Amino acid sequence: MLTPIQLQLLAWLNLGSLIERTSVTGRPSDTETCVAGRVITDQDLDTLEGRELIELLSIWRIGPVEYRRYGLTGFGLSVLHASQGLSP
């Protein structure tokens, strides 16, 4: 079972939203992860990736900000449609 934020994350990624990772202190341990202006946990991303609902497509950096593009797998899209009450 996915949490509401994980389902929302699937919807954002389906729309092409980027994952943005920044660290205001410059230390990797102080990194904050955001998508569509909302802070998310790395655990949410790890859960979706571990369940093979999303896959990492690319990573790039612009200054201190790291951007990640994820795509939904076929199974991830089916889960998203089921949660929205749509046919696969």
Phi and psi in degrees as GROMACS dihedral restraints (atoms count N, CA, C in turn):
[ dihedral_restraints ]
;  ai    aj    ak    al  type     phi  dphi    fc
    3     4     5     6     1   -95.6    20    10
    4     5     6     7     1   150.6    20    10
    6     7     8     9     1   -78.0    20    10
    7     8     9    10     1   162.1    20    10
    9    10    11    12     1   -56.6    20    10
   10    11    12    13     1   -39.1    20    10
   12    13    14    15     1   -68.0    20    10
   13    14    15    16     1   -35.1    20    10
   15    16    17    18     1   -67.0    20    10
   16    17    18    19     1   -38.9    20    10
   18    19    20    21     1   -65.6    20    10
   19    20    21    22     1   -40.1    20    10
   21    22    23    24     1   -64.4    20    10
   22    23    24    25     1   -39.2    20    10
   24    25    26    27     1   -61.3    20    10
   25    26    27    28     1   -41.8    20    10
   27    28    29    30     1   -59.0    20    10
   28    29    30    31     1   -43.1    20    10
   30    31    32    33     1   -64.2    20    10
   31    32    33    34     1   -43.0    20    10
   33    34    35    36     1   -63.4    20    10
   34    35    36    37     1   -43.5    20    10
   36    37    38    39     1   -66.7    20    10
   37    38    39    40     1   -33.6    20    10
   39    40    41    42     1   -63.3    20    10
   40    41    42    43     1   -30.5    20    10
   42    43    44    45     1   -84.3    20    10
   43    44    45    46     1    -2.9    20    10
   45    46    47    48     1    93.6    20    10
   46    47    48    49     1    14.1    20    10
   48    49    50    51     1   -63.9    20    10
   49    50    51    52     1   144.6    20    10
   51    52    53    54     1   -93.6    20    10
   52    53    54    55     1   150.2    20    10
   54    55    56    57     1   -92.2    20    10
   55    56    57    58     1   128.2    20    10
   57    58    59    60     1  -115.2    20    10
   58    59    60    61     1   127.2    20    10
   60    61    62    63     1  -119.9    20    10
   61    62    63    64     1   123.9    20    10
   63    64    65    66     1  -134.3    20    10
   64    65    66    67     1   157.3    20    10
   66    67    68    69     1  -132.5    20    10
   67    68    69    70     1   116.1    20    10
   69    70    71    72     1   -73.6    20    10
   70    71    72    73     1   -22.7    20    10
   72    73    74    75     1   -94.5    20    10
   73    74    75    76     1   -13.8    20    10
   75    76    77    78     1    89.7    20    10
   76    77    78    79     1    -6.6    20    10
   78    79    80    81     1   -93.7    20    10
   79    80    81    82     1   134.7    20    10
   81    82    83    84     1   -59.1    20    10
   82    83    84    85     1   -28.1    20    10
   84    85    86    87     1   -70.7    20    10
   85    86    87    88     1   -15.5    20    10
   87    88    89    90     1  -103.3    20    10
   88    89    90    91     1    26.9    20    10
   90    91    92    93     1   -78.9    20    10
   91    92    93    94     1   137.5    20    10
   93    94    95    96     1  -112.8    20    10
   94    95    96    97     1   134.9    20    10
   96    97    98    99     1  -110.3    20    10
   97    98    99   100     1   129.2    20    10
   99   100   101   102     1  -132.2    20    10
  100   101   102   103     1   150.3    20    10
  102   103   104   105     1  -144.3    20    10
  103   104   105   106     1   133.6    20    10
  105   106   107   108     1    51.5    20    10
  106   107   108   109     1    37.0    20    10
  108   109   110   111     1    79.6    20    10
  109   110   111   112     1     4.1    20    10
  111   112   113   114     1  -115.9    20    10
  112   113   114   115     1   135.0    20    10
  114   115   116   117     1   -73.8    20    10
  115   116   117   118     1   132.7    20    10
  117   118   119   120     1  -125.6    20    10
  118   119   120   121     1   164.3    20    10
  120   121   122   123     1   -95.2    20    10
  121   122   123   124     1   152.2    20    10
  123   124   125   126     1   -63.6    20    10
  124   125   126   127     1   -27.4    20    10
  126   127   128   129     1   -62.6    20    10
  127   128   129   130     1   -38.9    20    10
  129   130   131   132     1   -61.3    20    10
  130   131   132   133     1   -45.1    20    10
  132   133   134   135     1   -63.8    20    10
  133   134   135   136     1   -44.7    20    10
  135   136   137   138     1   -61.5    20    10
  136   137   138   139     1   -38.6    20    10
  138   139   140   141     1   -63.6    20    10
  139   140   141   142     1   -46.9    20    10
  141   142   143   144     1   -65.7    20    10
  142   143   144   145     1   -39.3    20    10
  144   145   146   147     1   -71.0    20    10
  145   146   147   148     1   -39.7    20    10
  147   148   149   150     1   -65.0    20    10
  148   149   150   151     1   -32.0    20    10
  150   151   152   153     1   -86.3    20    10
  151   152   153   154     1     5.7    20    10
  153   154   155   156     1    57.6    20    10
  154   155   156   157     1    39.7    20    10
  156   157   158   159     1   -92.7    20    10
  157   158   159   160     1   -26.4    20    10
  159   160   161   162     1  -133.4    20    10
  160   161   162   163     1   160.7    20    10
  162   163   164   165     1  -139.4    20    10
  163   164   165   166     1   143.5    20    10
  165   166   167   168     1   -74.5    20    10
  166   167   168   169     1   125.5    20    10
  168   169   170   171     1  -100.6    20    10
  169   170   171   172     1   -39.7    20    10
  171   172   173   174     1  -162.5    20    10
  172   173   174   175     1   158.4    20    10
  174   175   176   177     1  -135.9    20    10
  175   176   177   178     1   137.7    20    10
  177   178   179   180     1  -150.9    20    10
  178   179   180   181     1   160.3    20    10
  180   181   182   183     1  -120.0    20    10
  181   182   183   184     1   141.1    20    10
  183   184   185   186     1  -129.4    20    10
  184   185   186   187     1   106.3    20    10
  186   187   188   189     1    61.5    20    10
  187   188   189   190     1  -131.7    20    10
  189   190   191   192     1   -85.2    20    10
  190   191   192   193     1     1.8    20    10
  192   193   194   195     1  -103.6    20    10
  193   194   195   196     1   130.3    20    10
  195   196   197   198     1  -103.0    20    10
  196   197   198   199     1   133.0    20    10
  198   199   200   201     1  -113.3    20    10
  199   200   201   202     1   141.2    20    10
  201   202   203   204     1  -129.7    20    10
  202   203   204   205     1   135.8    20    10
  204   205   206   207     1  -110.4    20    10
  205   206   207   208     1   124.2    20    10
  207   208   209   210     1  -112.0    20    10
  208   209   210   211     1   153.4    20    10
  210   211   212   213     1  -124.0    20    10
  211   212   213   214     1   151.1    20    10
  213   214   215   216     1   -79.0    20    10
  214   215   216   217     1   139.2    20    10
  216   217   218   219     1   -78.5    20    10
  217   218   219   220     1   172.2    20    10
  219   220   221   222     1   -58.8    20    10
  220   221   222   223     1   -39.9    20    10
  222   223   224   225     1   -66.9    20    10
  223   224   225   226     1   -40.3    20    10
  225   226   227   228     1   -61.9    20    10
  226   227   228   229     1   -40.4    20    10
  228   229   230   231     1   -65.5    20    10
  229   230   231   232     1   -38.8    20    10
  231   232   233   234     1   -63.6    20    10
  232   233   234   235     1   -42.0    20    10
  234   235   236   237     1   -63.4    20    10
  235   236   237   238     1   -43.6    20    10
  237   238   239   240     1   -62.2    20    10
  238   239   240   241     1   -46.4    20    10
  240   241   242   243     1   -63.0    20    10
  241   242   243   244     1   -39.9    20    10
  243   244   245   246     1   -63.8    20    10
  244   245   246   247     1   -40.2    20    10
  246   247   248   249     1   -69.2    20    10
  247   248   249   250     1   -25.6    20    10
  249   250   251   252     1   -93.2    20    10
  250   251   252   253     1    -1.0    20    10
  252   253   254   255     1    76.4    20    10
  253   254   255   256     1    22.8    20    10
  255   256   257   258     1   -99.6    20    10
  256   257   258   259     1   157.2    20    10
  258   259   260   261     1   -76.0    20    10
  259   260   261   262     1   147.2    20    10
